[in-house]
């Protein structure tokens, strides 16, 4: 029992590592979880610090032993299978998440979530609060990140500021989720235009099956954000089907709601910057994961979901004040 406690000592929101493994074998050896890469002349073993790992994606050409899965389950590491490059839908496959079968997980968050979820008005209020938090996070990241500012992304720019302020007013005024989705789509289109102008990528058209670098990096970064969101919800014990904004008929829709908190702030601008610099897929992945760490993305997602779950929404009263209103 002490071993289990030790392995779970680091909170998931504070863990440093997310692994995407390809063409290797994951196994347990001498009380550690390793991945083995086979070369022509010799084999190489690499240690996975499971107590400091949030999730592991197993891509093309991978296998895993039962003993390794047992240790990963003890450490609370989320394990998934994916296509090459971590973008399963591009490979016409689907992630299958495996969760440790422990019933001793927190109940306060799912109970808090369900306390409002069946009330449509309260559910809308949480969706609006998520969207306002999304705007505030974008402002914070773009004001803080000097590299982004050097590449032409700033929330202090008049066009960006006006778009975000307009969306904040629209968030408070909407009375149904459909209108919120419509305004959200409009904001994203405006952000795409700002990104193309900042990076001089003039021929961009958002297409999920597009072959250009910007579209490919957007897909890749979004799936990483979905992984963060899925991890957040799994750790807090909230089923992915209890969405507040996206399709109620899709089992994983709450993942999209939570991932939206960070996508515009981090994934969107860096997809365009990295496309402009013609980075490789691996270079983009390293860059985006570093930015998630720099801006405490996982921490932010945990805090927002926990706050929504534990603070009962009141009709016509935002759960999270925007920074503009607070001042």
N, C-alpha and C positions, 0 to 999 in steps of 0.2 A: 504493500500500500504506500509505503514511503516513496517507492520508485515512481508511482503514478503521480504523487503530489509534486515531486521534483520536476517531472517532465512537464507538468502543467503550470509551473511557477511563473512563466512569462505570459502575460496577457496576450491574446491574439492580436489586439490592436497595437501592441508594442513589438511584435515579432518582426525580425528584419528580412526574412528570406521567403521568396516565392520561387519555386523551381519549375522550369520546363525542360524535361529530359527527353532525348531522342537517341535511338540506336544504342541502347545500353540495357543492362540488367540491374534491377534494384534488389538488394538482398540484405540479410542480417548477418553480421560477422563480428564475433567477439563483443557482443552487447551493443553494437552500433549498427546504424543503417547506412549502407554504402551503395554507390552505383558503380558498376563495372563496365568499362569500355574495352573491347577486345581489339587489339592491333595485330598486325601480321607477325611480329616477333615476340610481343609480350602483352600482358594485360595490365590495365591501370585501375586502381580503386580510388574512389573519391568519397570522402565522408560527407554525410548530410546531417547538419546539426538540428535534429528534429525538434528539440525543445524551443528552438528559436525560428521555427519554420511555420508559416501560415498554411500554405497549400503546395501540393506537387501536381503538376500536369504531366501525364505520361503520353508522349507523342509517338511518332512513327518508329517502329522497330524496337519497342520496349517490352520488358516483362518484369514481373515483380513476384517475389516469393511470399508464401503465407506468413513466414516468420517476420519478414519486413513489415507486412500489413499489420501484424499484431502490435509491433512497436509503434508504428505510425498512429494506430488507433489509440494506444495508451497516451501518446503525446498530444492527441487532439488535432492531428494534422489532416486537413481535407485533401483527399486524393481523387483525381479525375483522369479520364482518358480523352485524348483529343487527337485531331489530325496534325499534320506537319505545321510547324510554326505557331502552334497554339491557337489557330483560327479555324475551328472545326467546320463551320458552315461553308467556308471557302473550299474545304476538302469534301464536302457533301457527307459529313459525318456529324455526330451529335455527342456532346460531352455526357458521360454517365458519372455522376458524382457518387462516391462511396463515403458514408459517414460512419464513425464508430458507433456501435450499437449499445450505447450507454444511456440508461434512463435517468441518470443522475445529472441532469442538465438544468439550467435555471428555468423557472416557470413564470417569474414575475413579469418578464417582457412580453411573452405571448399572451398572458392573461390581460396585461394592460392594453395590448394591441387589440385583442378581441373585444375589450370593453367598449371601444368606440366603433369598431369596424362595421358592425351591422346597422349603424346609423348613417344614412347617406350624407346628411349635413355635416356630421363630425368627420366623416371620411374625406369629404371635400376640403374641410378646414386643414386637415393634416397634409393633403396634397398641396394646398396653397403654401403652407408653412415650409414644406420641402422645397418648393420652387423659389421661395424667397431666400432660403438658406443657400440654394444653388447660386443665386445672383450675388449674395454677399461673399460667398467663397470665391467666386470668379474675381470680384473686385480686389479681395485680399491677395490672391495669388498673383494677379497681374500687376498690382502695386508693389509687391515684394520681390518678384523675380526679375533681376537685372538682365539676365540673358534674354528673357522674353521681350523686355523693353528695348533692348538693343536690336531685336528683330522686328520692331514696329508694333508690338502688342502692349497697349496701355489702357487701363480702365479710366484714366484721366482724360483721354482723348475725347473731344466733344461728341463725336458721332457715337462712340461706344457708350459714353455716359448717358446720352439721350436715349439710346436703345434700351439700356438697362433700367433707367428711371421709368420709361414708358411701360416696360414689362412689369415692373413692380406695381405700378398703378393698375395695370390690367389684372394682375394676380388678385389684388384686393377687391376688384369690382366684379369678377366673374361669379356666376351663381350655379354653374354646372361644369362637370369635368370636361365635357366636349369642347366648351369654349376655352378652357385652360390649355387643353392639348393644341388647339388651333393657334393660340397666342404663343405657346412654347415653340411650335414649329416655325412660326414667323421669326422669332428671336434667333433661332438656330440658323435660319437662312441669312439673316443679317450678319451674324458672326462669321459665317462662311465668306460672305462678301468682304468683310473686314480682313479676314485671313488671306484671301487671294490678293487683295490690294497690298497688304504688308509684305507678302512674299513674292509678288510679281508672277503668280501662277494664274495666267489669264484664261486658260481653257478648262477650268475646273467645272465639273457638273457632278453633284453627289449621286453616285450609283454604287449600291452595295456589291455589285458584281463587276465594278470597274477595274481595269487592269493598270491604271496609272498609280504612281506611288502615293499620292495624297489619299485616294480612296482606299488603297490597301492598308496604309498606316492608320487611317481612321477606323477601319474594321478591326485591325489588330489591337489598337489601343482600347477600343470599346470593349472587346472581349476580355482584356485584362481588367478593365473596370467592372465588368460583370462578375469576374472571378472574385474581386474584392467585395462586391455587394453580396454575392452568394456566401462568402465566408462570414461576413458580418451577420447576416441573418441566421446562418447555421449556428454560430457560436451563441447568439442570443436566443435561439430556439424558436424563431418566428417562421412558420411555413411560408414558402415563396408564393403561394396562391392568394394570399390576402393583400392584394395590391390596392393602392389608393388612387391611382391615376391611370395607369396603362390597362390594357385589356383584361377584364375580369374573367374571361373564359380561358386565359392562358395560364397554366399552372405556375410558370416562373415569372409572372409579370411584376411582382414586387422587386425582383432583382433589377428590372429596368428602372423602376422608380428610384431605388437607392443609388444605382450607378449614375443616374442623371445628376446627382449632387456634385460630381467631380469631372464629368466628361467635358463640358464646355471650358472649364477652367484650365485643364491640363492636357487632355487628349487632343482636343481640337487644334489649339495653336501649335503644339509640337508635331502633330501629323504634317502640317503644312511646312513648318520650318525644316523638318527632317527631309521632307520631299524636295524642298528647294535645294538642300545640300546633297541630295541624291545619296542618302545613307542606305546601308543594307538593312534588311529586316532585323537582323540581330543587333545592329547598332541602334536602330530605333527602339527596340525593346529595352535595351540597356538604358537608353536615355529616358524613356517614359517611366520605367520603374524607379530610376533615381529621382525623378521629379515627384513621383508619388511619395517617396520617402522624405524629400526636402520639404514638402508642403503638408506632411502629416495626413495624407488622404484617408488612410484606413482609420486613423484616430477620429477624424472628422465624421466619417460615415457612422462609426460606432456611436459617437456622441449624439448625432442627430436622431438615429433610430431609437436609442435609449430614451432620449428626451420625449420623442413622440409617443413612445409606449407608456411612459410613466406619468405624463402630464395630460390629464383629461382635456380634450379640446372643447372650447365653448363656441357656440355659433357666433359668427361675425366678429370674433376676437382672435387675432393671429396668435399662434403658439410661440412664434419666434419673431420678434421685432426686427425690421430691417435696420441696418446701422444708420441710415438716413433718418428714420423715425425716432431712433433712440436718442439722437442728438438734436 
